[in-house]
Amino acid sequence: MKDSANDLSATIRVHVEPTYREAESSPAEQRYVFSYAITVHNHSLHSVQLLARYWKITQGSGKVQEVRGKGVVGKQPLIGPGQTFRYTSRAVLECPVGVMEGAYTCVEAHSQQAFEVRISPFRLAGPNQVH
């Protein structure tokens, strides 16, 4: 069964576009706001529902925050074969650089088989950050 779940997770692609939100940030208050646009691509032959999310946020200082919750942006989207689901969310850091990574818990609608889709680490960095 594990091989089948691995096959399912390989058919879902996650693309992330992080953006530093200068107007919402306040370096003097150690508040650095980032938005990230996520596009979930379903390359499988069946509909897939995104049920839960997990994020690990590591700040440049080394501080780690973990976030778990149902769905994304208040939704548990059903993504049909060949379709995409796009949303934007935010993260607020105490320093100008960090890394996010995580996973989505999904279920294949036809078989009701649950599987995890890993989200590769991506960088959050304010302007002029080389860290």
N, C-alpha and C positions, 0 to 999 in steps of 0.2 A: 504493500500500500504506500509506503514511503516514496517509492519511485514514481508512483502516480501523482503524488502531491508535488514532488519536485518538477514533474512535467508541467503541472498547472502553473506553478510559480514562474517557470521559464517563459510562459506565454503572456505574462503581464509585465509591461515596461513602465517605469516611472521616470519622468523627466522633471528636473527641478531648475528653476530660474530664480536665484536669490537677488534681492535688491536692498541696498542701504537706504533708509528713509531719513535723510538729513533733516528735513523740516520737522519731523516728529522726535528727533533725537536731541539730547542735551548732554554733551560731553562733560560740562561743568557739574552735572548731577550724576555722572556715571550711568547715563541712560542712552543706550544705542539700540535703535529700532530697525529691524529688518523685516521685509516682507519676502515671502517665497511663493512663487506660482508653481503649482504642481499639475502635471498632466499625466494621467494614468491611461495607458493604452492597453486595450484588451485584444490580444492577437490569438485568443483561443477560439474554439468553435462553439462555445456556449457562453451564456450570460454569467457574469461574476458579480457578486455583491461584496462591497467593502464594508466590513462590520466594525472594525476597531483599528486604532492607531497606537503606535508606540514611538516616541521620540527620545533620543538621548542627545542632550545639548551640552557640549563641552566648551566652556569659555576659555579665552586665552590665559586666564589666571589659573586654569586647572579645575575650577569649580564645575561640577557636573550636576545637571538637572535631568530628571526623567519624567516624561509626561505620557500618561496612558488615558485612553478614553474611547467612547463609542464613536464610530464613524469619523467623519471629517467635516468641519464647519457646520455641525448640527445635522448632517445627512449621513445616510447609509446607502450610497448610490448603487443602483443596479446598472452595470455597464455591459451592453450587448456585444456580441461578437463583432470585431472590427471597429468598435466605437471607442471614444475617449471620454474621460471626465476630467474637467479642469476646475481648479479652485485656487484661491489665494488665502494665505494666512500670515501670521506675524510671530516674531519672537523678539523679546526684549532682553538685551544683555547688559551686563555691568561694565564691559570692556569692549573696545572697538573690533575685536576679532573673536571668532569662535567656529566651531564645527558642529553640524547636525547630522545625525544618521538615525535610521529607524526601520520600522516594518509596519506593514498593513496585514491584518488578519482578514482573509477573504473566504468566501464560500462559493463553490461552483453551483450554480442554480439547478442544473439538471440532476446531479448526483448528491447534492448537499454535502460534498466533501470539503472540509475546511483545509486551508493552506495559508502559508505565510509568504508575503512578498517583501523581500529586503530592499531597503532604500540606502543606496551607497552614501558614504559621507560626502557632504558638500560644505563649502567654506562660506562663512558669513564674515565680511570684512568691510569696514568703513573706508573712506577715502585715504589714500596714501599709506595703507597698511601693507607691510611686506611680510608679516609674521606667517 
